[in-house]
Amino acid sequence: MCVAIVGGMGGSRAAYRMVAGEYGATLRHFEGSGSGLEKRLRAADVIVVFTNMVSHDARNRALSAGSGAGIPVFQIHSCGVSSLRRCLESATNRSKGAIR
């Protein structure tokens, strides 16, 4: 499973990776809305948007990429590690190891 984070804090990238690893996931972290964002997000299985640390443009592009590719998008205001953990818990069926 690949998790894409849009927004958040660059200094927390290692902690985000650690939490993703707990769920057997790889992590791709995008702090802004650079070129080709939508294309790179379409390769993810889950998109998490930390709305308090991202531009409106990046948020809108993430929502567009997710809805266009049928990828679940979680929008959450807080950009902490525990927020990411809650999103991954919701996105992952722990007993089957599959995306809901």
C-alpha positions as semicolon CSV with decimal commas, in nm:
position;residue;x (nm);y (nm);z (nm)
1;M;0,000;0,000;0,000
2;C;0,125;0,348;-0,084
3;V;0,012;0,648;0,121
4;A;0,051;0,999;-0,017
5;I;0,052;1,292;0,223
6;V;-0,017;1,639;0,091
7;G;0,083;1,913;0,333
8;G;0,211;1,855;0,682
9;M;0,550;1,941;0,823
10;G;0,871;1,849;0,645
11;G;1,042;1,799;0,980
12;S;0,795;1,522;1,064
13;R;0,863;1,323;0,748
14;A;1,062;1,054;0,935
15;A;0,782;1,014;1,191
16;Y;0,522;0,995;0,912
17;R;0,730;0,721;0,745
18;M;0,754;0,530;1,072
19;V;0,375;0,534;1,118
20;A;0,317;0,429;0,756
21;G;0,560;0,143;0,812
22;E;0,353;0,024;1,108
23;Y;0,073;-0,037;0,859
24;G;0,297;-0,198;0,600
25;A;0,274;0,107;0,377
26;T;0,523;0,315;0,187
27;L;0,497;0,692;0,211
28;R;0,519;0,973;-0,040
29;H;0,515;1,322;0,111
30;F;0,430;1,633;-0,091
31;E;0,455;1,966;0,087
32;G;0,311;2,174;-0,195
33;S;0,142;2,169;-0,531
34;G;0,445;2,120;-0,754
35;S;0,418;2,028;-1,117
36;G;0,281;1,682;-1,189
37;L;0,123;1,648;-0,844
38;E;-0,196;1,488;-0,973
39;K;-0,007;1,229;-1,177
40;R;0,212;1,133;-0,880
41;L;-0,090;1,113;-0,647
42;R;-0,271;0,873;-0,881
43;A;-0,005;0,611;-0,798
44;A;-0,113;0,612;-0,430
45;D;-0,368;0,385;-0,264
46;V;-0,467;0,646;-0,003
47;I;-0,427;1,025;-0,001
48;V;-0,411;1,220;0,325
49;V;-0,443;1,599;0,306
50;F;-0,332;1,795;0,614
51;T;-0,548;2,102;0,553
52;N;-0,383;2,330;0,808
53;M;-0,043;2,308;0,636
54;V;-0,124;2,315;0,263
55;S;-0,237;2,565;0,002
56;H;-0,590;2,565;-0,133
57;D;-0,449;2,482;-0,476
58;A;-0,267;2,170;-0,350
59;R;-0,576;2,059;-0,158
60;N;-0,798;2,100;-0,464
61;R;-0,551;1,916;-0,686
62;A;-0,531;1,627;-0,437
63;L;-0,911;1,602;-0,422
64;S;-0,930;1,606;-0,802
65;A;-0,666;1,335;-0,838
66;G;-0,831;1,117;-0,575
67;S;-1,184;1,145;-0,708
68;G;-1,070;1,097;-1,066
69;A;-0,884;0,776;-0,983
70;G;-1,118;0,637;-0,715
71;I;-0,859;0,682;-0,440
72;P;-0,984;0,749;-0,087
73;V;-0,890;1,100;0,027
74;F;-0,879;1,188;0,396
75;Q;-0,883;1,557;0,485
76;I;-0,777;1,636;0,837
77;H;-0,693;1,968;0,997
78;S;-0,417;1,854;1,231
79;C;-0,085;1,747;1,079
80;G;0,037;1,538;1,371
81;V;0,154;1,180;1,373
82;S;-0,151;1,065;1,569
83;S;-0,377;1,219;1,303
84;L;-0,198;1,021;1,035
85;R;-0,231;0,706;1,245
86;R;-0,610;0,760;1,275
87;C;-0,640;0,806;0,897
88;L;-0,444;0,488;0,828
89;E;-0,648;0,297;1,084
90;S;-0,965;0,407;0,904
91;A;-0,821;0,328;0,561
92;T;-0,688;-0,013;0,651
93;N;-0,888;-0,318;0,738
94;R;-0,642;-0,450;0,998
95;S;-0,779;-0,803;1,004
96;K;-0,760;-0,850;0,626
97;G;-0,482;-0,604;0,544
98;A;-0,686;-0,455;0,261
99;I;-0,807;-0,107;0,175
100;R;-1,173;-0,045;0,249
